[in-house]
Amino acid sequence: MHSITSEDLLLYLYGETTKLQTEAIELALQKDWSLMEKLELLTQSRNELEIINFSPSTTSVNNILKYAEKSVEEISPVH
């Protein structure tokens, strides 16, 4: 396998590597402390992102709805 990249570690972290890739990454992690540190950082980042609650404000939602309503009025034929 090529040298292990951050992208490879992300795939590994999310269980999206093949068996061969997994074996190569795990072998590299045993030998390379800096690679292990990168994996730990990615793991911590993933864990922190999982607890963040993404939710738009009521004002943002209302602005989007007003814009959509205005757009519909502009394209609707007048009777």
Secondary structure as UniProt FT lines:
FT   HELIX           6..13
FT   TURN            14..15
FT   HELIX           19..31
FT   HELIX           33..51
FT   HELIX           58..75
//
